[in-house]
Amino acid sequence: MVLHSNDVDRRFTVRLDPETARILKELTKRAGGSRTRAIKEALRAKQREGTL
């Protein structure tokens, strides 16, 4: 899976291995289809755990 940012100020492309892509798809489903919200929620959870 390849992620692309459409934000003009913060453009990037990220290649994800199949396992990470599968996890991101599951998180996106849980976040109501918003990939951005899924990523933000995952990062917040990592920060709370102290593993980020």
VENGIRA-V733536 format. One record per run of one state. SS is the DSSP state (h for helix, s for strand, l for the rest). FROM is the first residue (numbers start at 1). LEN is the number of residues. If there is no record, write none. Layout:
ss;from;len
SS;FROM;LEN
SS;FROM;LEN
This chain:
ss;from;len
l;1;1
s;2;3
l;5;8
s;13;3
l;16;2
h;18;13
l;31;4
h;35;15
l;50;3
